[in-house]
């Protein structure tokens, strides 16, 4: 019910909401505790309390679940229970709905099983990419199991019924007990060493988790993983799972199922072979019949159409085509001849020799003009040079020397001495005249006052 600003739940609705929250909020989990207040009504359900030294919780296990129990629950028994948290809505009581129960000692084995399963899974031993393909038609099958158990009898019966032609090699081992894990590992390695089997079945009949524990050993798992021969596991019943099942290339729910998975059914193969043979015969007969009809139809068409007449008609058409082709070729050749004559005439009117001669005359004229231009330019340059040379000669120091003058230089620095102020006592000098140089020196320079 809803008012203007609030929602009001009934008690039943509230309990339903709480039950849904509990169911969705808690995953499937394991609880360890002691059974007390155990009640077995005629419905077949179990009602009890799980407790420890601190708390307790009401619990229920319904008939469809407790029918599969391998233990007989009793008050005071310490158990490991798997289930979900919920709420009994009519009384609003928090409770635990059990789906599986086992003795707490068995629970310790289950913990070891889960720990090893996680370890080997992380190591990659369960990865599908390492699984080998099971041969479809094995010629020889190895069986690793107890030689006196029910599993070997079931396997042999199935193989004899389904595939009696298949050879079987039995590798006898103990499937429980202190030595079993070593015997199983050794047998798996021996199958590879013998190299006689196309596939091997690792099998055991049903039993408790303690009975199946040899197939939960790490050395057995690693032997299966390293086996070169494909391994099929058929251990226990359909609800039983072992580490060997996860490592094996194929898991079968039972030993008999393993034998069925590894071999084709003889009767089914025979039925399929007969059906295939009949299908082939029918298909071939239909094909022959169809081809025969096609041949008859083609023969009748051949007779009606009279190939000789058609050949004559085609020969006549071929002659017609030949005449038309010759006519077209003649026309085409005449047209090309006219075009060629026109091109020859145009070529003669534009002979390259004539153009070359005209260009040669023009080139000679240009050369003459170039020569005259160069001579005029050289004459002008020569006159300008002569004038500049005369001007330069007029102001040249050499011309001054011709008139009796000289140039005095310091011998060491080669600098011109143009004033007595630049001279020093006992200075070595060079006196340049018009026809050579004189080495000289003087005592003291005389300065005009």
Secondary structure, DSSP 4 states (H G I P E B T S, - for coil): -B-SS-B---HHHHHHHHHHHHHHHS-SEEEEEEEEEEEE-TTS-EEEEEE-SS-EEEEEE-HHHHTT-SS---TT-EEEEEEEEEEETTTTEEEEEEEEEEEHHHHHHHHHHHHHHHHHHHTTTT-GGGPPPPPTT-SEEEEEE-TTSHHHHHHHHHHHHH-TTSEEEEEE--SSSTTHHHHHHHHHHHHHHHT--SEEEEEE----TTTTGGGG-HHHHHHHHH-SSEEEEEES-TT---HHHHHSSEEESSHHHHHHHHS--HHHHHHHHHHHHHHHHHHHHHHHHHHHHHHHHHHHHHHHHTHHHHHHHHHHHHHHHHHHHHHHHHHHHHHHHHHHHHHHHHHHHT-HHHHHHHHHHHHHHHHHHHHHHHHHHHHHHHHHHHHHHHHHHHT-HHHHHHTT--EEEETTT--B--SGGG--TTEEEEEEETTEEEEEEESSPPPP-
